[in-house]
Amino acid sequence: MINTLLIIFIIVLFYVSIANRIITYVRVLALQGFILFTVTFLQLKDIQTWNLILIMLETIVFKAVAVPFFLSYLIKRNKISRETEPYLPHFISLIIITLIVVVTVLLANSIKDTHLDKIFFIVSLSTLFTGLYFIATRKKIITHVMGYLMMENGVFVLSLAVGNEMPNLVNLGIMLDVFASVLILGIFLNKIGDVFKAVDIDQLSNLKDY
Amino acid sequence: MTGIYLISAFVIAVLLFIIRKTVLNNILIISFGILQVSFTLYACYYYKSSTLEYFTFDSMGLLLLMTLSIITLPALFHSYLYIERHDETPQSRSIYFSAIVVLITSITATYLANHIAVVWIFAEMTTLSASMLIYHHRNKLALEGTWKYVFICAISITFVFIGILFLSLALQHAGSDDLSFANLMANKDRLNPFWLRLAFLFIFTGFTVKLGLVPMYAAGVDAKDKAPAPAGALLSSVLMNMGFVGIFRIYAVVAQTSLFHWANIIIFIAAVLSIFVAAVYMTKVMNIKRMFAYSSIEHMGIAMLGLAAGGIGCYAAILHIILHAFVKSSLFFQFNQLYRTFQSKSIQYAGNYIKYNPVGAVVLLIGFISAAAMPPTGLFVSEFLIFRSLFEGKYIILLILVLFLLTIVIWAFGKNIMKILFLPVKGFDETKVPKINPWESLTQYLLLFTAIWLGLNPPNIFVHMIQDAVLILPK
């Protein structure tokens, strides 16, 4: 069951790489939140109940509902156009993300480790690098933020892999989530929407050396 | 006492944020200064003991904590002057000071933490408070700088977190789950090299945003440019030292394993690229604050070279970051007086400074001589030792390359500073230059002379502490 869910997690990455509308990204983030919620429930068997409840609440409330909802609110409020506006065509995106996944699979096969379920490692690293790729190749600030949120979901998957032995690390991951959501989304994306009318990174190039 | 310190510092921060009366604010700021100094004295008294389970007053932490406290007092003083002069609203004043208090407290906690997760948490808090300081002016450019800083710091902090996860995987092979540095050291032979390699790579990359090395250096430069100069002084000195501590502690573990040489190569690459980047930007930069920021990048690159070269270089690296913190913060404090004279950040519109404010101009001159590491300044000693360690380690080609890049940096830095000091600007209206009180430069002189004194004639206790701090590295 966990494997199926995590494989869906990876397939979604391919889907996102060819998505043309921003709202698809939001939906994918919500879907990832739900998958993480279920994986948390299935994976973390050895930790205290209240801690498990905390983690599951965070995944369902923050990752699956609040953040996607807030993102779509921001898109409406700032009248952000529906295109994702990548710098590279979708076909190349698809190839690059496939390459990322293949490389992580090869890397995972080179380790001989009985402690770790390799699929967690693969899903986590490929999501991390896919997020970085989105940040590097998309034009809008809001897609940068979505790429970052995707990276965080990837890191969260890896923290679940060690969650049974070190539940505190999962809690740290939650702290990171809350920190990023509050700071990046709450304060600055709101503010940037007010100050810069069209939210393109082209407008953020005024800090220069002269 | 550590608990009392942390709680009362955060209480002071909250009170500063809520209360907006001038008198009460000033009392709170002074009480924070007293608190910081008394905590440092307490830490010196209980040297080498642990408190609250997660904090240890070891040599490395204590040395940097003393540096921090010495810089804190002038930083608070210059912040006070800065806020007074700029007709700030009570709101922006209280947010500014509250952020400064949180920043200094979390840097203190990071220096002393003996557990990598605690280091991580407080590093996150420095991002939060630093972003408040960068956003102080609340205009478009400040927002741009803040956004870049917050976003890149968030990515870096995620990198550090994933590094910690890999570290925990490495540690599971040793059958342990305690991520404190002491436990990592104790289990150094049983750590899985594959996971440790990934962990070091990610943690190193993550902390470079604070340390100001390639690949994440860019956000820090914008931050130091947009933050008010007294806050920029903190960002450019003690916050960079915080990145150094984060890398140093994990490097000390990696250095005990078979990955020692590999880690050194990673550090060499990042350090040389940083010096290269600094050299390239220094030749073109026209913004005085950004020039100082690039010079910081260069110095951090040199310090990391010393760390990776080993031998006397490790000693010199720590000496270098401490002296650099004093020098660079005094230059940033001086910047405000310079700005008041010329009303511009650009080197183009600044000139003949020695005529308008001779006392401040001498600070700029001594600061430049120190930052260029010419004899007889303190940084000359540490830089010379680093080059000696590179020479002894048979890194001759690297040494030649670095010396060549440093020549470019010094030439560009010197050209700009000499222009500011001695060349008159055409069409500059001298009647508008305000009279600057020479006593404001006193703190800057004290910082600069501390750097010279510590470099040329270090007290025995200081030398012993640095030697003790590098004892955990292999010979």
Interface residues (C-beta under 8 A of the other chain):
Chain A: I111 D113 H115 L116 S124 L128 L132 I135 I141 H144 Y148 M151 E152 V155 L158 S159 A161 V162 E165 M166 N168 L169 L172 G173 M175 L176 F179 A180 L183 I184 F188 K191 I192 V195 F196 L204 N206 L207 K208 D209 Y210
Chain B: A117 W120 I121 E124 T127 L128 S131 K140 L141 L143 E144 G145 T146 W147 K148 V150 F151 A154 I155 I157 T158 F161 I162 I164 L165 S168 L169 Q172 H173 D177 L179 N192 F194 W195 D222 D225 K226 Y281 K284 V285 M286 N287 R290 S346
